[in-house]
Amino acid sequence: MGTSKHLRGATLAVALSACLALAGCAAAQEPEPAQEPEPEQVIEVVETVEEPDAEPAAEPESEEAIMITVTVGDTTLTMEPADTEAARELVEHLQEGPVTLELSEYGGFEKVGPLPWSLTQTDSQITTQPGDVVLYQGDQVSFYYNSNSWSYTRLGRIADATEDDLRAAFGSGDITLTLSL
């Protein structure tokens, strides 16, 4: 039993010596050369100077900036399109050119008439105010100079016009009205 203990101790001593020798060899190796830093990236800044006579670049018009001109006889009104698919479609049609509509008096509060095309309906219950322009049944347009409650799709609103202004512009009876951009 003593011999086996002695052999185990010797085996352990040999293994430990081998590890130390290998560690010494590894420490004696030359260190790896330091890696050269990557070249710095150079960013060139170019300054643009506008010529004094140069015209400023025109900014593209947004849909909110587009206004529709409403002409009745000698009166010109301005309509701001609503934020609806139908109003965007109306503007697209008017980009092809003006459209003239024949409108009839209805109920003492609106002028209504057919459009030459149908527009997308997204009807909701609305109580109109003077100046509201709405789509009715997909292909009828109504210009309000007084209030009414019904399910409509908003097309826009005539800007800065009172009920009296609208009654004066629309008059009584049937009218011919032109929409343009």
N, C-alpha and C positions, 0 to 999 in steps of 0.2 A: 503494500500500500504506500509506503514511503516513496518508492520509485515512481509510482504513477503520479504522486503529488509533485515530485521533482520534475517529471517530464512535462506536466502541465505548466509549471512555473517556467521551465525553459522555453516551451512553445510560446508562452505569453511574452517572455523577454525577447524572443526572436521577432515576434510579430510587432512588438512595440518598437524595436530597433529599426525594423523595415519601414514603419510609418514615419519615424523621425528622419530616417535617411531620405525618404521620398519628399518629406516636407522641406528638408534642407536643400534638396535639389531644386525643388520648385522655387524656393526663396532665392537660390543662386542664379536662376535664369534672369536674363536681361529683361528689364521692364519693356512693355510694348511701347512703341513710339507714340507720342501724343498725336491725336488726330488734328489735322489742320482745320481751323474753323472754316465753315462754308463762306464763300464770298458774300458780302453784304449786298442786299438788293437796293438798287438805286432807283428811286422814283423821280421822274422828271415832271416838274410842275410847269405847265404852259399857261400863261396868262393871256386871255383874249381881250383885246382893246378894241372897242367899237369906234369906228370912224365918226367924227362929229356930225357929218352929213347923213349918216346911215339912219334909215327908218327903223324904229323898234319893231321887233317881230310881232306879228298879230297873234293874239292868243286865240285858240279855237273856241268857238261859241259852245256853251253848254246848253243842254235842253232847257234849263231854267231861264236862260237869257232870251230864248225865242219868244216872241210875242206875235199874236195873230191880229191883223188889222180887220176890223168889222166896219164896212161902209154901207150906210143906209142914206140914199139920196146925197145931200151935201154934208152929211155928218159922218165923221170918222171916229170910231171908238177903238180902244185897245183891249184885247182879251189875253189874259195870262192863262196858258194851258195848265190843266190839272195834272197831277202826278198819277195818271192812269194809262193803261194800255190803249184805251180808245183815244185819248188825247194825243198820245204819241203817233198813233195811226193817222189821226186827222192831220197832224203836222206833216207826216210823210206824204199824204195826198196833196197837201197845199204846196209842197216843194215842187210838184209837177206843174203848178200854176193855180191862179185864183179859181174859185168856184162861186157861182151865183145861185142863190136859193130863193124860192118863192115861199114865203111864210104867211100863215093865216093867224088871225086873232083867235085866241081860245080862252074863254073863261074870264076875261078882263084882267088877267095876270101874266100872260105869256104870248109869245109869237112862236108858232111851231110849224115845221115843214120837213119834207123828205130830203135826205142827203142822197147824192148820186151813188153811194156805196154803203155797205154795212160796216160797222165797227164792233170791236169786241165789247160785249156787255159784262160788267161786273156790278150789277145793280145792288144798291143798298137803300134803306129807307132814308130819305133826305127831306128836310124842310128847306125849301129854296128861299133865297133872299134876292132882292133886286140886284141884277147884274150876273146871277148864276146862269151858266150855259150847261145844259145836260143832254145826254143821249137817252132817247126813249125808244124802246122796242128795237134797238140795234141799228135802225136806219132813219130815225127821226131826230131832229135837233130842236131844242126848246130854249128860247131866250126869255128869261124872266125879268119882269119889271115890278113884280109883287111876289108875295109868298104863296107856296103851295107845298103840301106834303105828299110824297109818293116814292116809289122805288125807281131810282134812276142811276145812271153812271155819269159821274162828273166829267165834263169836257174842259171846263175852265170858268173864268170869272172876268167880267168886264171891269177893268180897273178904274177907280176914281169916278164912278157914275152913280148918282143918286136915283131914286125912283122917278123923280121929276125929270131928270136928265134923260132917262131911258124912255119915259112916256113921250117926251118932246121929240126924241130921235125916231122912235118907232111909229108915232102917230096912232091913228085909229084905223082899223081895217087891215086888209092884206098889204104886205110890203115885199119889196125885192131887196135882198141883202147880199153883199159880196164879202167872202172871206179870202184873205190873202196873207202872205208872209212879208 
